[in-house]
Amino acid sequence: MSAAELGFVVLVFVASAALVLLVGQLTGGNATKERARRLAAGDTQPRKQRPWIEMLARGTRPLARFSESETGAQLSALRRRLMHAGLRHPQAPTAYYGTKTLLALVLPLLAFSAQLLLSTPLEGSALLLVLLSTAALGYYFPNVVLARLVFLRQREIFESFPDALDLITVCVEAGLGIEAALARVSEEMQYRSQVLSTELQLVGLELRAGAPREHALHNLAMRTGVDEVDSFVSMLVQAERFGTSIAQALRVHADMLRTRRRQRAEEAAAKIAIKLLLPLIFCIFPALLLVLLGPAMINIYRVLMPTLSAG
């Protein structure tokens, strides 16, 4: 069997497996059909939808075994990393490992099938290099996506947290307790930052469930992974232990966070000039030199070439 025939067989097998999985998902978990059936039966109560993480984990669970870490410390670190990205589902690590293995297998197959369409297919070490590169790209691409999700979520929390502290300070100075202030701020912050509002709501739920305030606040710092939130939790715990004014401590901490946010913005603005050097040198300056010196070089060529030819 030639390489082209082998690649065609592999491509047909992958397409058939994907079609079978798609048909199984459509027939087993079609939400529209389920909703129509319940409405026809007279059941109008809304039912909780199955998260996409659970579906992905269920589909890639056999593949996740090839990438799962064997040590509990690494698994705990991954769960905390997923929690920082806002993925708190218990099946999130399984979906993460399954996606890594699936991409590491599918991307080389796609690259192998695509290179068969070329006029001169790759062979030998070149083909092996392409397959290994695509496999490495598929395996480490979820790491990049997870890091980006964590960065965006933590930046949103950092930018909106000083405003939440101002609202908490106003609520505390008005006579509300910390629990009531957090509940009130969580309702108001949903228009500014849905992420921070959700985290504050989780703190309120833990306090209502009977968890100690210190434990609930430490869970908030662990879920967000933001240093400013961690310092806020430490400040609240120390103010409660030593009996100092919580409103004054909140006001000072909010001013400090706002100053830190302004300093980060100034630092990012100062880096713009350095970041613009590469585009200026490699993209703008060559075009500018070509426009300015091009006509002069053409005139010099027209004048000197006849003289040199005559000589």
C-alpha positions, -999 to +999 in steps of 0.1 A: +000+000+000+014+034-010+017+064+013-012+081-005-035+051+000-025+048+036-032+085+043-066+082+026-075+052+048-064+071+080-084+102+069-115+081+063-112+064+097-108+097+115-138+112+097-159+082+104-150+082+141-158+120+143-192+114+126-201+086+150-193+108+180-213+137+165-243+115+159-241+101+194-240+136+209-269+147+188-291+117+195-281+114+232-281+150+244-301+172+220-314+199+243-339+212+218-356+178+214-356+173+252-371+207+258-399+200+232-406+166+247-409+181+282-431+209+270-454+184+253-456+164+285-465+195+305-432+199+323-424+236+322-398+238+349-363+247+336-337+220+339-300+227+344-281+223+312-251+200+310-219+221+308-197+217+277-168+207+300-187+176+311-194+167+274-158+172+265-145+152+295-169+124+287-157+123+250-120+125+258-118+104+290-101+074+274-075+097+258-069+117+291-051+087+306-021+092+283-015+128+296-027+127+332-001+134+358+005+107+383+014+129+413-013+145+434+007+177+438+008+184+400-029+176+398-037+200+426-016+227+409-035+221+377-069+224+395-058+256+410-047+269+376-080+260+361-098+276+390-078+308+383-092+306+347-128+303+360-131+266+352-143+251+385-160+220+371-148+187+387-143+172+352-121+201+340-087+184+345-100+153+326-112+175+297-079+194+298-057+163+295-081+147+270-079+178+248-041+177+249-039+141+238-066+146+212-048+175+196-015+157+197-030+129+177-053+147+153-030+175+142-003+151+129-029+131+110-042+163+094-007+174+085+000+140+070-032+141+050-026+177+038+010+170+026-003+142+004-022+168-016+011+185-025+027+180-059+058+166-042+049+150-008+074+152+020+095+121+028+120+110+053+133+134+079+112+163+066+080+144+070+090+133+105+099+168+115+065+181+104+047+154+123+066+159+155+062+197+153+024+194+148+022+169+177+041+192+200+019+221+189-012+202+196+001+190+230+012+224+243-015+246+227-040+240+256-013+253+280-011+286+260-049+289+259-051+283+297-024+308+304-042+334+283-075+327+301-059+331+335-042+363+324-074+379+311-094+369+342-068+381+367-064+414+349-101+420+349-102+413+387-072+436+393-087+465+373-121+463+390-111+454+425-104+490+437-139+501+427-153+471+447-132+482+477-147+517+475-182+503+475-173+480+504-159+510+523-190+530+517-212+501+529-191+495+560-191+533+569-229+533+565-232+506+593-233+473+574-213+443+584-187+427+562-211+399+551-239+423+542-214+447+525-200+418+503-235+407+494-244+443+484-213+449+464-216+416+446-250+428+433-237+462+422-205+449+406-222+426+382-225+457+358-188+464+361-172+430+363-192+398+362-161+378+373-156+397+405-193+397+412-194+359+409-164+355+433-180+378+459-213+359+456-194+327+463-179+342+494-214+352+506-227+316+499-198+302+520-206+325+548-243+316+547-234+279+547-216+284+581-180+287+570-158+309+591-151+343+577-114+338+576-118+305+557-142+320+531-118+350+525-088+327+520-108+307+495-115+339+476-078+346+474-071+310+463-098+311+436-086+343+421-048+340+424-044+378+424-019+393+448-040+423+455-069+401+466-046+381+488-033+413+505-070+425+509-078+392+527-048+395+550-057+431+558-092+421+568-081+392+589-055+413+607-080+441+613-105+417+628-079+401+650-065+433+664-097+453+666-087+482+643-111+502+622-121+481+591-134+511+572-102+531+576-081+500+566-103+495+536-099+531+525-061+530+528-060+497+510-082+510+481-059+540+477-029+518+476-045+495+449-055+525+428-020+539+430-006+505+420-030+503+390-019+538+379+017+528+382+011+497+360-006+518+334+023+542+334+048+513+331+029+499+301+028+533+285+066+537+290+072+504+272+054+515+241+084+533+227+107+503+230+080+480+215+077+502+185+114+500+176+110+466+158+081+477+136+098+510+128+131+494+119+119+464+099+085+477+084+084+515+082+120+526+076+126+503+046+095+516+029+104+552+037+139+547+024+126+531-008+102+560-014+129+587-007+159+571-023+142+552-051+139+581-076+174+592-069+188+558-075+169+555-108+183+588-120+219+578-110+214+545-129+202+562-160+231+587-160+260+564-150+251+533-171+255+550-205+288+565-194+301+532-181+290+514-212+307+540-235+339+536-214 
